[in-house]
Amino acid sequence: MNKKTYINPRSYVHEATLFINPSKNNKMMHPNKSKKPSIILSFLIVILTFSSVLAYSFIAKANPTYWNIDHESDEEWINIDAFGMVSENMMAISMHKERCNELDVDFYFTSYAENRADDGFKFALEVIEQPYNGEDYNNYEEELFVAYSEQRGERTFYLLDDGYLYDTERWLKVLEDTTPFAQKIILKKHKEPEYDIDTSSLMTDVDEVWDMTDLPDILAREYQKCRFKNHDQLEL
């Protein structure tokens, strides 16, 4: 039987943040999930037909169909994803259909760099949460590793993961308790010597931005539907 690992909360001066989670479950203790290959294959197909993403400023507003919801492509997970505002990179939030309070958050990056990061390679991750109204913002650091990569012609597609499952209710609380904001992530060189490689030599884009404005309503709706086991119900 798999044992869940809990990480003690870390204290920050500012308000609660999405990725600093006092009840993260160590994903590496769980069996490998079949969602990984299916999502990245879907991502590859979309990328091949999606030529480019319009460039926006750091806190530009996204259109109403910004977040895509997919109940069908994976048997175990409800997938909520969006392309970034800077380039053809994606944030993917997956909710387990049976364990609705489990969220898996991944990032898909496309790179044209000549060098390629191996699976398991680590990046330092800076996260900036900037509200649309006001000057206060949250700025903190995590780490991501390459969970999967695939070469297609001149492009390399990376699945970047932090190795943790998140608590859906906590994410909802953080999202609902904050004003609409944009989230920016920046991939940086990791401090460990074996990953001491210039990030720009591995990634074409080292930063990306997502509009989080509509995510609270979308996540709350899907969480309720998941809990009532009607996630396949058609919207009227």
C-alpha angles and dihedrals in degrees: 000000000000116000119218116230119213125202121212116246119261119221122238130180095228130062124292117299132209102239099037094082123174091202103044113153116218103247092196088070090061127078115268110273123232090221093082100073094037094052095046092048089051088047091052092051092049092046092052090055097035104077100188145338120238112255115244134178119262093271101028117145119250126220122263093260093053097117116057121208121205122183098163112053095070128041095211106033140056106216124213114180144159138187116241125252095238106048144339096301126123140212111209122194114189125193119198110240094216099032098042094179091066119093125183115197120197137168126217116204129185119210135186093186117131093230120069129209114228123234108277094031111141132223129189109238125212114196122198120187108194120184118220090228119047136016101259117105140169120241122181142143135241133155135248130197132200103259094175138357136185132190118222113176108298093347131084118202116208131196106205119196137173095211097242140108117220134216110252095207092052092050089050092050092051092047095046094045094054132071117250110291145173119236120215124189125193123196112218139178112282119239095229110099096233090059095042094126127127105262093216090062089061103034130048090205119031096181138046138177133214130189107232096185099108097032097090093058093043095047093045091051094048092045091053092047090047093051091050090045093237099114089128092058113120119241114241 
